[in-house]
Amino acid sequence: MTAIGTGGRRYAQAFIEDERVPFQVLLDEEGTAAEIAGTKKLGVGSIVSPSAWVAAAKSFKGGHRQRRSGRRPYQLGATLVIGPGNDIRYADFEDFAGDHADIDEVLSVLTGE
């Protein structure tokens, strides 16, 4: 299993340590993977939307803190489970900051349950 991060080295290292990521994380500082995957970018409306504020409050309450932004602070992420081959088994594209894939759903796809 491999993840592709879009932040810089220090951001990725902090993420790996904070989240205890047990697999390889590759860096895509130029955003090529995000462009190929078709991820969205933040707009002013999504930054000030009520859903973004609710997600931020839940994230903060859960112990997450915003770190220094990387080279592309408006880039949203995605969680994709691909393989074997080019089969996309799971896809979740963020609509706003703090909109992350449900980890239980991702794990169920990975374990085949």
NORSUL-V599416 format. One record per pair of residues at least 4 apart in sequence whose ideal C-beta (glycine too) atoms are under 7 Angstrom apart, sorted by the first residue. I is the first residue (numbers start at 1). J is the second residue. If there is no record, write none. Layout:
[[I | J] [I | J]]
//
This chain:
[[1 | 23] [2 | 23] [2 | 24] [2 | 26] [3 | 21] [3 | 23] [3 | 25] [4 | 26] [4 | 28] [4 | 33] [5 | 12] [5 | 15] [5 | 25] [5 | 27] [5 | 28] [6 | 28] [6 | 31] [6 | 34] [6 | 70] [6 | 72] [6 | 75] [6 | 77] [7 | 11] [7 | 12] [7 | 70] [8 | 12] [8 | 29] [8 | 70] [8 | 71] [9 | 13] [9 | 27] [10 | 14] [11 | 15] [11 | 67] [11 | 70] [12 | 16] [12 | 25] [12 | 27] [13 | 17] [14 | 18] [14 | 67] [15 | 19] [15 | 21] [16 | 21] [16 | 25] [21 | 25] [28 | 32] [28 | 33] [28 | 34] [29 | 71] [31 | 35] [31 | 72] [31 | 75] [32 | 36] [33 | 37] [34 | 39] [34 | 75] [37 | 78] [37 | 80] [39 | 75] [39 | 76] [39 | 77] [39 | 78] [39 | 93] [40 | 76] [40 | 93] [40 | 94] [40 | 95] [41 | 74] [41 | 75] [41 | 76] [42 | 46] [42 | 47] [42 | 74] [42 | 76] [42 | 97] [44 | 48] [45 | 49] [46 | 52] [46 | 95] [46 | 96] [47 | 52] [48 | 52] [49 | 96] [50 | 54] [51 | 55] [51 | 96] [52 | 56] [52 | 96] [52 | 97] [52 | 98] [53 | 57] [54 | 58] [55 | 59] [55 | 96] [55 | 98] [55 | 99] [56 | 60] [56 | 98] [57 | 61] [58 | 62] [59 | 64] [59 | 98] [60 | 64] [69 | 73] [76 | 94] [77 | 94] [78 | 91] [78 | 92] [78 | 93] [78 | 94] [79 | 92] [79 | 101] [79 | 106] [80 | 88] [80 | 90] [80 | 91] [81 | 89] [81 | 90] [81 | 106] [81 | 109] [81 | 110] [82 | 86] [82 | 87] [82 | 88] [82 | 89] [83 | 87] [89 | 109] [90 | 106] [90 | 109] [92 | 101] [94 | 99] [94 | 100] [95 | 99] [101 | 105] [101 | 106] [102 | 106] [103 | 107] [104 | 108] [105 | 109] [106 | 110] [107 | 111] [108 | 113]]
//
